[in-house]
Amino acid sequence: MRTRTWCAGLVIAVCGEALIDLIVSADGQVSAHPGGGPYNTALALARLGAATAFFGRLSGDRFGRLLRDGLVAHGAVLGVPEPSAAPTTLAVADLDQSGAASYGFHLLGTAAAGLAYPALRAALPADVDAVHVGTLGLVMEPAGAAIERLVRTDVPPSALVMLDPNCRPAAIADKAAYLRRVEGIVRRADIVKASREDLGYLYPERSPEQAAKGLLAAGSAVVLVTNGPHPARAFLPDTVLTAGVPRVDVTDTIGAGDAFGAGFLAWWLAHGLGPAELKWPALVGDALRTAAAVAALACTRPGADPPTLDEVRAGDWWAEPERA
């Protein structure tokens, strides 16, 4: 187990898109919120006390400045600080009466798509402890190719890699190519975090359990599977762990999955853990329970608004490791 502290330097690099969610409520009201799976994850990690850098292209327009300010205000570092001349990427989140969201996207020619490999590689620190990738960052070009290349060729073996595909079918023009990219990253990913819907899209011919076991066979050490308000599961080669989701008053579910992944990763690194410890079920179970609580708290307010470490601790939801 490592003893490095958050203040020792940059430890988590989150690669992918930042965008603006235009949220359309069930009564037709529209509001703009910072979003994008990687952006939400970086924000959640920073709020949970993790030293985090966001590796994505941000526009120089007003929305881009809003995204930039949101990260910096919570202590995240901008891994690619130069603003793009392209406009900010947009997503339209249409909420139903239960608060669940369906999405449409405006991606072509936007800032997030323009993340190129040279800038990404130059910014990655040699001593990075973890890299998180996923969502639309795997779909847009050249960003998708750049992220895949970085993970497969440049991330040091000692660094923990988490993949959250967070599949957005409406944005995927070539499913076969997308699946090849996901599976290429899986071969290097230590942790895959996926919802039941993600697994159903990626592998419609398999049950979630079969899909998770297939990802383990492909190289991942742990596969985390979320299922809305139902218990989350962690699949390890020899066991399956379960964690219930705390009951909360749900405002909407935007960013809940991102908060879950951030909760797991923040807890893991906060306790000095790395890839080798993923074989210890007790530790994975502690991180799983913390992640479920972080996700639940994110559902109690509108938009992607993850909790702080103090809020998680106040609910006694930041688990102490059974084995350290």
HUMOCOR-V495442 format. One line per field, one symbol per residue. ss: DSSP state (a for helix, b for strand, c for the rest). A space follows every 10 residues. Layout:
ss->???
//
This chain:
ss->cccccaaacc cbbbbcccbb bbbbcccccb bbbbbcaaaa aaaaaaaccc cbbbbcccbc caaaaaaaaa aaacccbbcc cccbccccbb bbbbbccccc bbbbbbcccc aaaaccaaaa aaaccccccb bbbbaaaacc ccaaaaaaaa aaaccccccb bbbbccccaa acccaaaaaa aaaaaacccc bbbbbaaaaa aacccccaaa aaaaaaaacc cbbbbbbccb bbbbbbccbb bbbccccccc cccccaaaaa aaaaaaaaaa ccccaaaaac aaaaaaaaaa aaaaaaaacc ccccccccaa aaaacccccc cccc
//
